[in-house]
Amino acid sequence: MAFSSTKPIPTPCFLRSSSRPFLHTKIITSSIPISFKLSHSQSLSIKNAVTSPATGSPSGQKIKTPNFQETRPTILVSEKLGDAGLQLLRSFGNVECCYDLSNEDLCKKIETCDALIVRSATKVSREVFEAAKGRLKVVGRAGVGIDNVDLGAATEFGCLVVNAPTANTVAAAEHGIALLTAMARNIAQADASIKAGQWKRSKYVGVSLVGKTLAVMGFGKVGSEVARRAKGLGMNVIAHDPYAPAERARALGVDLVSFDQAISSADFISLHMPLTPTTHNIFNDDTFTKMKNGVRIVNVARGGVIDEDALVRALDSGKVAQAALDVFAHEPPPKDSKLLQHENVTTTPHLGASTMEAQEGVAIEIAEAVTGALKGELSATAVNAPMVPQEILSELAPYVLLAEKLGKLAVQLVAGGSGIKSVKVVYESARDPDDLDTRLLRAMVTKGIIEPISDSIINLVNADFIAKQKGLRIREERVVVDTAPEFPVHSIQVQIFNVDSKFAGAVSENGHITIEGRVKYGIPHLTQLGSFGVDVSLEGNLILCRQVDQPGMIGQVGNILGEHNVNVSFMSVGRTVRRNQAIMAIGVDEEPNVEALKKIGDVSAIEEFVFLKL
């Protein structure tokens, strides 16, 4: 998460840098979503970016080119699937249901299969893809998580992987509400007490939901459904999600707020955020101290977002009155877990999607995705393999990393509580727009913006679909400039519209967060921030400081970092007018501790700064 500090100062008058090479004025703008269909051979032959020069296949192994067969494809179902899904599959191909296969048996069986459908128990390893010898065209995961499928191997062997992420939305929301109400009225504890021969009415007095504030942390599909139901219970609902469209929240009568505002004002907190490096253990000792005394927490999302030891301490102190948990950091959790044994904790064994209706819905969703892929259609739920010709992948490789880094940097500059709705990506190139395929670059910008706070795996296939789900509109603009035509892209600029910035220096004179980068010697560089020109390698981490342009600033900040054993890899200073405003961009190998960051913020000439992870 970004660390930032801002001091109140007058708004500076920025000047536009004149270093941009606008020698032509031909501009091509496009906001058309990615929407195309591949032929059967294209969609069933996805190649990895790195192949053996001798054979064009991974590890030098010769792989048969998968061709769509005129005969009915063979679909192997290795775990139980709902009847509706099986019927759909059988209408399209030959279906074999073989459950509880050992890895050895699966490797033997897969040689004759065009598609494989699994749930969570079957491990689809590299060995399985190797055994398929190129015939396996699609793996369908009947559910959301795909940690049991080797995505890297699937990509290398030209196999598309699809999942079923939407069918269990209502079931998960209903389970969240069930836990919310059961916790508030001590249902589980009272039931156990009666079955133990006790009658303790006074011990299990509950709390009412009407008029209480519920903070929904993560306002995606499940979170918004929980909010809708909580409103029906008479609760005041607020939400935190930097990508949630404000219009959708307002339509449900929900206020979007910052993370700290949400947790500090809530009586109940319901978690619906994905588990990512950013959200891992985001609910910890420090977070709990910011909450109301006696807050109640429900988690039907991912176990790892809560530091379970910290939650036990919060329960013991009374800071957290109760918790209701369907998910855990390790599943199943240890039998001697203090969290499980705590009298103020209600638990269920990961039942969020466990309804008859949800299971049938997942079966249909995965069956449709698998049959669509076998027909040569692009699936909106694909989770691997950008489908771009090998020659374009090779040429764009350095710019792919630049695009993702710029997206990741831009999103960290958005202030908490600001919903990102509109983004523009501007490409400068000497080539004619018809000769520049930017689909992959656009997908990587989207990946950089969305993936840090999402469990979605984003690539060319699903980038536009997920962006639409998040209410994010991405426009592209191509500017022809007079530079070396052998390089496909001169620069990439990312602009985020109508948001607040936690770093005012990143806001250009038009009021948008604006950053620009180029590839230099094969390495992505940040070359513009707001109206300031900079030059810093996008490697490791980054500290940005806006300051009074005066001597000694580099030394002061460098000394602070040196005192805390933080190595500086790059440093660049850009300014508008001499002795006026300047931006100092510092690349650092390590993450500075809180004390070091505080000392940087205390330097009198520094008006604001932000620490960013790249």
C-alpha positions in Angstrom: 0.0 0.0 0.0 1.3 3.5 -0.8 2.5 5.7 2.1 2.0 9.4 1.5 2.2 12.7 3.3 0.9 16.1 2.2 1.4 19.5 3.7 -1.1 22.3 3.0 0.4 24.7 0.4 -0.9 27.1 -2.2 -1.6 25.4 -5.5 1.5 25.8 -7.8 1.2 27.2 -11.3 2.6 24.3 -13.5 4.2 24.8 -16.9 4.0 22.3 -19.7 7.2 20.6 -20.6 8.2 21.4 -24.2 10.4 18.3 -24.7 7.7 16.1 -26.3 8.5 15.3 -30.0 5.2 16.4 -31.6 6.3 16.7 -35.2 3.1 15.4 -36.7 -0.4 16.1 -35.6 -2.1 12.9 -36.8 -4.1 11.5 -33.9 -6.2 8.4 -33.9 -8.5 7.9 -31.0 -10.3 4.7 -30.2 -12.6 3.7 -27.3 -13.9 0.5 -28.9 -13.7 -2.4 -26.5 -11.5 -5.4 -27.5 -13.9 -7.7 -29.3 -12.7 -10.2 -31.9 -13.0 -13.9 -32.7 -10.2 -16.2 -33.7 -10.4 -19.0 -36.1 -10.4 -22.5 -34.7 -6.7 -23.0 -35.4 -5.8 -19.6 -33.9 -7.7 -20.1 -30.7 -6.5 -23.6 -30.1 -2.9 -22.9 -30.7 -1.7 -20.4 -28.1 2.1 -20.1 -28.0 4.2 -18.9 -25.2 6.4 -15.8 -25.7 9.5 -17.9 -25.2 10.0 -20.9 -27.4 12.9 -23.0 -28.5 14.5 -21.6 -31.6 15.0 -25.1 -33.0 11.5 -26.3 -32.7 9.3 -23.3 -31.8 8.0 -25.4 -28.8 8.8 -25.2 -25.1 11.8 -27.1 -23.9 12.7 -28.2 -27.4 9.8 -30.7 -27.4 7.8 -31.0 -30.6 4.2 -30.3 -30.0 1.4 -31.3 -32.4 -0.4 -28.4 -33.8 -3.9 -28.6 -32.4 -6.5 -28.5 -35.1 -10.2 -28.4 -34.6 -11.5 -31.9 -35.4 -14.5 -32.5 -37.6 -15.4 -35.4 -35.2 -17.0 -34.7 -31.8 -14.3 -33.6 -29.2 -13.7 -35.7 -26.1 -14.3 -34.0 -22.8 -13.0 -35.6 -19.6 -14.8 -34.6 -16.3 -12.6 -35.6 -13.4 -14.9 -34.4 -10.6 -18.6 -34.4 -10.0 -20.5 -31.8 -12.0 -24.2 -30.7 -12.0 -26.5 -32.6 -14.4 -27.4 -29.4 -16.4 -23.7 -28.8 -17.2 -23.2 -32.5 -18.2 -26.2 -32.3 -20.5 -24.8 -29.2 -22.3 -21.4 -30.9 -22.7 -23.0 -34.1 -24.1 -24.9 -32.1 -26.7 -21.6 -30.9 -28.0 -19.0 -33.7 -27.5 -18.2 -37.1 -26.1 -18.2 -36.9 -22.3 -16.3 -39.2 -20.0 -16.8 -38.9 -16.3 -13.9 -40.5 -14.4 -13.7 -39.5 -10.8 -10.9 -39.9 -8.2 -8.2 -40.4 -10.9 -4.6 -40.7 -9.6 -2.1 -38.4 -11.3 -0.7 -41.4 -13.2 -4.2 -42.4 -14.4 -5.0 -38.8 -15.4 -1.8 -38.6 -17.5 -2.7 -41.8 -19.3 -6.3 -40.7 -19.9 -5.5 -37.2 -21.0 -3.8 -38.4 -24.2 -7.2 -38.9 -25.9 -8.9 -35.8 -24.5 -9.6 -32.4 -26.1 -10.9 -30.8 -22.9 -10.7 -31.4 -19.1 -13.1 -30.1 -16.4 -12.0 -30.2 -12.8 -13.0 -28.7 -9.5 -10.4 -28.2 -6.7 -9.2 -31.7 -6.0 -7.7 -32.6 -9.3 -4.1 -31.2 -9.8 -3.5 -30.3 -13.4 0.3 -30.2 -13.4 2.9 -29.7 -16.0 3.2 -33.5 -16.2 -0.5 -33.6 -17.3 0.1 -31.1 -20.1 3.2 -32.9 -21.3 1.3 -36.2 -21.4 -1.5 -34.6 -23.5 1.1 -34.0 -26.3 -0.6 -31.0 -27.5 -4.1 -32.5 -27.9 -5.6 -30.9 -24.8 -7.1 -27.6 -25.9 -8.9 -26.3 -22.8 -9.0 -26.9 -19.0 -12.2 -25.7 -17.3 -12.1 -25.1 -13.5 -15.7 -25.4 -12.1 -15.2 -22.6 -9.6 -13.2 -19.4 -9.1 -9.7 -20.4 -7.9 -7.3 -21.9 -10.4 -4.3 -22.6 -8.0 -4.6 -26.4 -8.8 -3.8 -25.7 -12.5 -0.3 -25.0 -13.7 -1.0 -21.8 -15.8 2.5 -21.5 -17.1 2.5 -25.0 -18.4 -0.9 -24.5 -19.9 0.3 -21.5 -21.8 3.4 -23.2 -23.1 1.4 -26.1 -24.4 -1.2 -24.0 -26.1 -4.0 -24.9 -23.7 -6.6 -22.3 -22.7 -7.7 -22.3 -19.0 -11.2 -21.0 -18.1 -13.1 -20.8 -14.8 -16.6 -20.0 -13.6 -16.4 -16.9 -11.4 -20.0 -15.6 -11.4 -22.5 -18.4 -10.8 -22.0 -18.5 -7.0 -22.5 -14.8 -6.4 -25.9 -14.9 -4.8 -25.1 -18.0 -2.7 -22.0 -16.3 -1.2 -24.0 -13.1 -0.5 -26.8 -15.1 1.2 -24.2 -17.0 3.3 -22.7 -13.7 4.4 -26.1 -12.4 5.5 -26.8 -15.7 7.3 -23.6 -15.4 9.3 -24.3 -11.7 10.0 -27.7 -12.4 11.5 -26.6 -15.6 13.3 -23.7 -13.8 14.9 -25.9 -10.8 16.0 -28.3 -13.2 17.7 -25.9 -15.8 19.0 -27.7 -18.6 17.1 -24.8 -21.1 17.0 -23.8 -20.6 20.7 -27.4 -20.8 21.9 -28.1 -23.9 19.9 -25.0 -25.6 21.3 -26.1 -24.5 24.8 -29.6 -26.0 24.5 -28.2 -29.3 23.1 -25.9 -29.4 26.1 -29.0 -29.3 28.4 -28.7 -25.7 29.4 -31.2 -22.8 29.3 -29.3 -19.5 29.4 -31.5 -16.8 27.9 -29.8 -13.9 29.6 -26.3 -15.0 28.4 -27.3 -14.9 24.7 -28.9 -11.5 24.4 -28.1 -10.3 20.9 -27.9 -7.0 19.1 -30.3 -5.5 16.6 -29.3 -4.8 13.0 -31.7 -2.0 12.3 -30.0 1.4 12.3 -26.5 -0.1 12.6 -23.8 0.7 10.1 -22.4 -2.1 7.9 -19.1 -1.5 6.1 -18.8 -3.7 3.0 -15.1 -4.0 2.2 -15.0 -4.9 -1.5 -18.0 -3.7 -3.5 -17.9 -6.2 -6.4 -20.5 -8.8 -7.3 -20.8 -10.4 -3.9 -20.3 -7.2 -1.9 -23.0 -5.3 -3.7 -25.5 -8.2 -3.3 -24.7 -8.2 0.5 -25.3 -4.5 0.6 -28.6 -4.8 -1.2 -29.8 -7.4 1.4 -28.5 -5.4 4.3 -30.4 -2.4 3.2 -33.5 -4.5 3.3 -32.7 -5.3 6.9 -32.8 -1.6 7.8 -29.0 -1.2 8.0 -27.0 1.9 7.0 -24.5 0.6 4.4 -21.2 2.1 3.5 -18.5 0.5 1.3 -14.9 0.7 0.4 -13.6 -0.3 -3.1 -11.4 2.0 -5.2 -12.8 0.6 -8.4 -16.5 0.5 -7.6 -18.6 2.8 -9.8 -20.1 5.6 -7.8 -23.3 5.3 -9.8 -23.9 1.7 -8.9 -23.3 2.5 -5.2 -25.7 5.4 -5.3 -28.3 3.3 -7.0 -28.2 1.0 -4.0 -28.1 3.8 -1.4 -24.6 3.1 -0.5 -21.8 5.6 0.3 -18.3 4.9 -1.0 -15.7 5.9 1.6 -12.0 5.5 2.3 -10.7 2.3 4.0 -10.0 4.1 7.3 -13.4 5.8 7.3 -15.1 2.5 6.6 -13.5 0.5 9.4 -13.7 3.4 12.0 -17.4 4.1 11.6 -18.8 0.6 11.2 -20.7 -1.4 13.8 -20.5 -4.5 11.5 -17.8 -5.2 8.8 -18.4 -7.7 6.0 -15.3 -8.7 4.0 -15.5 -9.3 0.2 -12.1 -8.4 -1.0 -9.7 -10.7 -2.8 -6.5 -12.1 -1.3 -3.6 -10.3 -3.0 -0.2 -9.1 -1.7 -1.9 -5.8 -0.9 -4.7 -7.3 1.1 -2.9 -10.1 2.8 -3.3 -9.6 6.6 -4.8 -6.1 5.9 -6.9 -6.7 9.1 -4.2 -6.7 11.7 -3.4 -5.3 15.2 -3.1 -1.7 13.8 -6.3 -2.0 11.8 -8.3 -3.3 14.7 -7.2 -0.4 16.9 -8.9 2.0 14.4 -12.3 0.2 14.8 -15.1 1.0 17.2 -15.1 -0.9 20.4 -17.4 -3.9 20.1 -17.3 -4.1 16.3 -18.5 -7.4 14.7 -16.8 -8.9 11.6 -18.0 -11.4 8.9 -15.7 -13.0 6.4 -16.9 -15.1 3.5 -14.2 -13.9 1.1 -10.6 -15.2 1.7 -9.0 -16.2 5.0 -5.7 -14.6 4.5 -7.0 -11.0 4.6 -7.3 -11.4 8.4 -4.3 -11.8 10.7 -5.9 -14.6 12.7 -3.7 -14.2 15.8 -4.4 -10.4 15.8 -8.1 -11.2 15.6 -7.9 -13.5 18.7 -6.2 -10.6 20.6 -8.9 -8.2 19.5 -11.6 -10.6 20.6 -9.9 -11.2 23.9 -9.7 -7.5 24.5 -13.3 -6.8 23.5 -12.3 -4.5 20.7 -14.0 -7.0 18.4 -17.2 -8.3 20.1 -17.8 -11.2 17.6 -16.6 -12.7 14.4 -18.3 -15.0 11.9 -15.9 -16.8 9.6 -16.5 -19.1 6.6 -12.9 -19.0 5.4 -9.5 -19.4 7.1 -5.8 -18.8 6.3 -5.3 -22.6 6.2 -8.2 -24.9 5.4 -9.1 -26.9 7.2 -7.8 -25.0 10.2 -6.0 -26.8 13.0 -8.3 -28.4 15.5 -6.6 -26.7 18.4 -6.9 -23.2 16.8 -7.6 -20.5 19.4 -9.8 -18.8 16.9 -12.1 -21.8 16.4 -12.4 -22.4 20.1 -13.2 -18.8 21.0 -16.7 -18.5 22.4 -17.4 -15.3 20.4 -16.6 -16.8 17.0 -19.1 -18.5 14.7 -17.7 -20.7 12.0 -18.7 -22.7 8.9 -16.5 -24.9 6.7 -16.2 -22.7 3.5 -19.9 -23.0 2.5 -20.2 -19.8 0.7 -21.0 -21.4 -2.7 -22.6 -24.5 -1.3 -26.2 -24.4 -2.5 -27.9 -26.7 -5.0 -28.6 -23.7 -7.2 -25.1 -22.4 -7.2 -23.6 -25.8 -8.0 -25.9 -26.1 -11.0 -25.0 -22.6 -12.1 -21.3 -23.3 -11.9 -21.8 -26.4 -13.9 -23.6 -24.5 -16.7 -21.1 -21.6 -16.7 -18.1 -23.9 -17.0 -19.8 -26.1 -19.6 -20.6 -23.0 -21.7 -17.0 -21.7 -21.4 -15.4 -25.0 -22.4 -17.7 -25.7 -25.4 -17.2 -22.1 -26.5 -13.4 -22.5 -26.4 -13.6 -25.7 -28.4 -15.7 -23.9 -31.0 -12.9 -21.3 -31.3 -14.5 -18.5 -29.4 -12.7 -16.2 -26.9 -14.0 -16.8 -23.4 -14.6 -13.9 -21.1 -13.5 -16.1 -18.2 -10.2 -17.2 -19.7 -7.3 -16.8 -17.2 -4.2 -17.3 -19.3 -2.5 -16.9 -22.7 -2.7 -13.6 -24.4 -3.6 -14.5 -28.0 -1.1 -12.4 -29.9 1.1 -13.6 -32.8 4.6 -14.6 -31.7 6.3 -11.9 -33.7 4.2 -9.1 -32.1 4.9 -10.6 -28.6 8.6 -10.5 -29.2 8.7 -7.0 -30.5 6.4 -5.6 -27.8 8.0 -7.5 -24.9 9.9 -4.5 -23.3 6.8 -2.3 -23.7 4.5 -4.9 -22.1 6.4 -4.4 -18.8 6.3 -0.6 -19.1 2.6 -0.7 -19.7 1.9 -2.8 -16.6 4.3 -0.7 -14.4 2.6 2.5 -15.5 -0.8 1.1 -14.6 0.4 -0.1 -11.3 2.0 3.3 -10.5 -1.0 5.3 -11.6 -3.5 3.4 -9.4 -1.3 4.0 -6.3 -1.5 7.7 -7.0 -5.3 7.7 -6.6 -6.5 8.9 -3.2 -8.5 6.4 -1.1 -12.2 6.5 -1.7 -11.9 7.8 -5.3 -13.6 5.4 -7.8 -11.6 5.0 -11.0 -14.0 5.3 -14.0 -12.2 6.7 -16.9 -8.6 6.1 -18.2 -6.9 7.2 -21.4 -3.8 5.6 -22.8 -1.8 7.6 -25.3 0.8 5.9 -27.5 3.5 7.8 -29.4 4.9 6.0 -32.3 6.5 6.6 -35.7 4.4 3.9 -37.2 1.1 4.1 -38.9 -1.7 3.2 -36.5 -2.6 0.2 -38.7 0.9 -1.2 -38.1 0.7 -0.9 -34.4 -1.2 -3.6 -32.5 -1.8 -2.1 -29.0 -4.3 -4.7 -27.7 -1.6 -6.4 -25.5 -0.4 -3.0 -24.2 -3.9 -1.9 -23.3 -4.5 -5.2 -21.5 -1.3 -4.7 -19.5 -2.2 -1.2 -18.5 -5.6 -2.6 -17.3 -3.7 -5.4 -15.5 -1.5 -2.9 -13.7 -4.5 -0.8 -12.7 -6.8 -3.5 -11.5 -4.8 -6.6 -10.5 -3.1 -5.2 -7.4 -6.5 -5.1 -5.6 -8.2 -7.9 -7.4 -8.0 -11.7 -7.5 -8.7 -11.6 -11.2 -6.0 -12.9 -13.5 -6.0 -10.3 -16.3 -4.7 -10.8 -19.9 -5.6 -9.8 -23.4 -8.6 -12.2 -23.5 -10.4 -10.9 -20.4 -9.0 -7.4 -19.8 -11.9 -5.5 -21.4 -14.5 -7.8 -19.7 -13.1 -7.2 -16.3 -12.6 -3.5 -16.9 -16.3 -3.3 -17.7 -17.2 -5.3 -14.6 -15.3 -2.7 -12.5 -17.0 0.2 -14.3 -13.7 1.2 -15.9 -13.7 2.8 -19.4 -10.3 2.8 -21.1 -9.8 4.9 -24.2 -6.8 4.7 -26.5 -5.2 7.5 -28.5 -2.3 7.1 -30.9 0.0 10.0 -31.8 2.3 9.8 -34.8 5.7 11.3 -34.0 9.0 11.6 -35.9 11.2 9.0 -34.2 13.0 5.8 -35.2 10.4 3.5 -36.9 12.2 0.3 -36.0 11.0 0.9 -32.4 7.2 0.2 -32.3 6.5 2.6 -29.4 8.2 5.9 -28.5 6.2 6.5 -25.2 3.1 5.4 -23.3 1.1 7.9 -21.3 -1.6 6.9 -18.8 -4.2 9.5 -17.7 -6.8 8.9 -14.9 -9.8 11.3 -15.0 -12.0 12.7 -12.3 -10.2 11.3 -9.3 -8.4 12.8 -6.3 -4.7 12.3 -6.1 -2.7 11.5 -3.0 0.2 13.3 -4.7 -0.7 16.7 -6.2 2.5 16.7 -8.3 1.1 13.9 -10.4 -1.8 16.1 -11.5 -1.2 17.9 -14.8 -2.6 21.3 -15.7 -5.7 19.7 -17.1 -6.6 18.3 -13.7 -5.9 14.6 -14.5 -3.4 12.2 -12.9 -0.8 11.9 -15.7 2.3 9.7 -16.0 4.4 8.8 -19.0 7.1 6.3 -19.6 9.6 5.0 -22.2 11.8 2.0 -22.7 15.5 2.9 -22.4 18.1 0.2 -23.0 15.4 -2.4 -22.6 14.3 -1.1 -19.2 11.0 0.8 -18.4 11.6 4.4 -17.2 9.2 6.9 -15.8 9.8 10.1 -17.9 6.9 12.4 -16.9 4.8 12.9 -13.8 2.1 15.5 -14.0 3.7 18.5 -15.6 7.2 17.6 -14.5 9.8 15.8 -16.6 11.7 13.1 -14.7 13.8 10.1 -15.6 13.9 7.1 -13.2 14.0 3.4 -13.8 10.7 1.6 -12.9 12.4 -1.1 -10.8 12.1 -1.9 -7.2 10.2 0.8 -5.3 9.8 4.5 -5.8 9.7 7.6 -3.6 8.3 10.8 -5.1 8.8 14.1 -3.4 7.4 17.5 -4.4 9.6 20.2 -2.9 10.9 23.8 -3.1 13.7 23.8 -5.7 16.8 24.6 -3.6 20.3 23.2 -3.0 20.9 20.3 -0.7 17.6 18.4 -1.2 19.1 15.3 -2.8 21.7 15.1 0.0 19.1 15.5 2.8 16.9 12.7 1.5 19.8 10.5 0.5 21.3 10.8 4.0 18.0 9.8 5.6 17.7 6.7 3.4 21.4 5.8 4.1 20.9 6.1 7.8 18.1 3.5 7.5 20.1 1.2 5.2 17.9 1.8 2.2 19.9 1.6 -1.1 19.2 4.2 -3.7 19.2 2.8 -7.3 18.2 5.8 -9.3 17.4 9.5 -8.6 16.0 12.2 -10.9 14.9 15.7 -10.3 12.5 17.6 -12.6 11.3 21.2 -12.2 9.1 23.8 -13.8 10.9 27.0 -13.1 14.3 27.5 -11.5 14.1 27.8 -7.7 10.3 27.2 -7.8 8.8 23.8 -7.7 10.6 20.5 -8.3 9.8 16.8 -8.3 12.4 14.3 -7.0 11.9 10.7 -8.0 14.0 8.2 -6.1 14.3 4.5 -6.9 15.0 2.4 -3.8 15.8 -1.3 -3.5 14.3 -1.8 -0.1 11.0 -0.6 1.5 11.8 2.3 3.9 10.4 1.8 7.4 7.9 4.2 8.9 10.6 6.2 10.8 12.5 6.9 7.6 9.4 8.0 5.7 8.4 10.2 8.6 11.9 11.9 8.6 11.5 12.5 4.8 8.1 14.1 5.4 9.6 16.3 8.2 12.1 18.0 5.8 10.9 21.5 5.7 11.3 22.1 1.9 9.3 18.9 1.0 5.7 19.8 0.5 4.4 16.3 -0.1 5.8 12.8 -0.8 4.5 9.3 -1.6 6.1 5.9 -1.4 5.0 3.5 -4.1 5.6 -0.2 -4.6 6.4 -1.4 -8.2 
